[in-house]
Amino acid sequence: MREYLEPGRCIDSDHPALVEFAEQSRGASRDPRQQAVKLYYAVRDQIRYNPYVFSRDPATLKGSHALLAGESYCVPKATLLAASARHCGIPARIGLADVRNHLATPRLLEMLRSEVFAMHGYTELYLDGRWVKATPAFNLELCQMFKVEPLEFDGITDSLFHPFNQQGERYMEYLQDHGQFADVPETLFFSHLALCYPHLFVEDAPLLMGDFQAEAAPAQ
């Protein structure tokens, strides 16, 4: 488990701001599962979800970057949760998967030119002798605004995107799981994104994809 407990390039569990965040968020209990639950909700709700801050700069994949920015998309939020868990002595790693958002907003479809969210990031935490998936991407306020059931986490059951929204419409569909990693596999990550979204990787494409708008959230 050593590689899942030590600081990494993106899962930078030794960053001072991240250490402070983890200490403040872990709660009073010394039980790893209860700490993991506290950390999950802290990352889910204190870091606003914003897919439009995607950047080709690898430094933006760090958990500390999401923490200091106060907003990010799924991958840096997942590395922040993993790093916070590692600081607390909980083995953690990152998983990557392609998902289809059947209710993507027009602005997001325009940006991606696809309803497939490639390289969606989630966290896996080793609790009570098994790996448990945690998806801290969409913050509670955003889910309430767009009438999407927020993802909960109890440290026992996998926390995965809902296949349907509150109106019964098809919502998220998992297409391909790329596996789990001790840290973000940057070459695989960016090369797969370049295949899926070549227009985002041309020379004149902006490095940053823009500022947060309400339509950054999951659709109704």
N, C-alpha and C positions, 0 to 999 in steps of 0.2 A: 504493500500500500504506500510505500515511500513516495513514489512519483505523484500520487494523488493527495499528498499532504504538504509537499514542498512548494515554495513560490515558483511561479512560471513567468514567462514573458507577458502573457495576457492575463493569466490568473495570478495577478501580482499581490499575493496575500501579505506581503511584507511592506506594502506602501503605507506610510504613516496615516494618511487620511482614511484609508481602508481599514486599518487596524482599529482606529478610533470608532469608525462606523460599526464594525463588527462587535466591538465591546459594548457599545451603547445599545445595539439591537438584539443581542443574544438572549437577554432576559436574565432573571435571577436563578433559574433552574440550572443544575449541572447535568441534566439528562440530555444527551446529544440530540435525540429526536425532538424534544421540546425546543431546544436551541435552534435546530434546523427550521422548524415551523416559524419561529420568531424572525429568523433571518429572511425566510422566503417572503413574508408579508412586508418586511421593511424594504426589500428590493422591489417587490411588485408595486408598492404604492408610493414610495418616496422618490422613485426615479420614473419620471413620466415617459411613456412610450412614444417614440417619434421615429418612424422609418425614414423620414426625409433628411436626417442627419447622417445617413450612410456616407462613408468616405472610403476612398481607396488608400488612405493612410493607415498602415497597420497599427500605429500607436492608438488609434481610436477603438481598437478591439479590447483594450485593457479594461479590467473591472474598475480600476481607479479613474479612468477617463469618464466612464458613465457616471460614477459617483460625483466627480467634481463638476461635470456638466449639468447634472440634475435631470438629464433626459437622454434617452438613447433608444436604439432598437433592440431586437431580441438577443443578438449575440453578446454585445457588451453587458447587457443586464444579466445574461446567464453566466458570464465570466465573473461578474461582481458577486453573484450568489455563491459561485464555486470558491472564489477567493475568500469570502467571508467565512464560509464553512471551514476551509482549510485552516484559517487562523484559529478557529475554535476546536481544532483537532478532529474534524469530521472529514474523512476522505471524500473528495469531490472531483468530478471531471465534467467535460462539456460534450454534448451530443449535437449532431448536425443532421437535419432532415429537410427534404423538399416537401412543401405543403401547397395545396391549392385552396385559395380563398374564393369561394363561390360568391361572396358578397363584397368583393373589393370595391372600394370607392372609385369614382371616375378619375380622380387626381392620381391615385396610386396606380391604376391601370395605365394612365398616360405616362407615368414615370417608368414603370417596369415594362410596358408593352406586353404584359402577360398577367394572368391571374395566378400564376405559380410563384410562390415565395421560395426561392431557392436558398439553401443553406440557412434555414431557420435554426436558431440556436436554443437549446434547452440545457438544463443542468441535471446531472445524476449525482445523488448523495448516497453514501454507503451507511445505512442505518439498520441496526438490529440484524446484521449478517447478510444484507442483500442491498442491491442497488435500486434506488427509487428515483423515478423521473420527476422533475419539478420544472414548471414553465412559468417564470415570473414576468412574462412580457407585458401583458396589458394591465395597466393600473386600474384600480377600482373606479375612480372618477370617470375614466374614459369608457369603461364598460357600462356604467350607469347611464352615461350620456347617449350611448348608442344601443342600449337595450340588449347587450350581450351578457350572458351569465359569466361572472368573473370566475377564474380558475382558483380553486381552493387547494390547500395542501395540508395533509395531516401527518406526513412522514411515513405513512404506511402504504397508501394507494398512489399509483402514478398520477401525476397532474398533467393532463394532456388536453389539447384544444378540443372543444366541443364540436361534434359533427353537425349540430343544428343550433340555430339561435333560439331566442325565446318565442319567436313566432312560428317555429317549426320549419323554417327554411334551411336548406342545405348551407352549411357554413364552412367548416374546415375539413379538408381531406388530406390525410397523410399519403404521400406518393412514394417516397424513397428515403430510407434511413441510411446515412453515410457512415454511421458508427459513432463510437465514443472515443475521446482523446484526452490525454493528460493535459494538453493545452491546445489552443486553437491551431489547427494545421494550416498555416497561412497560405502556403503554396496551393494546396488543394482547395481551400476556401475561395481565394480570389480567381483561380483558374476556372473553377466551376461557375462562379458568378459571371465571368467573362464569356463563357459559352452560352449561358442563359440570357444574359443582357449585354450583348456586345456594344450597344449604343452607349452604355455607361462607361466604357473603357476606351473609347476613341480619344485621340490626343486632345481635342478641343472640348471634351466633356468636362463640366465643372467637377472639381475635387469633392466638394460638398454639394449635396443634393437640395439644400434649401432649408427654410425655417419651418417650425412647427405650425400646422394649421389644424383646425378641428377635424378635417376630413382625413387626417393621418390615422384616425381610429378605425377599428373594425366597423364595417358598415352595418346598417340596421337590418 
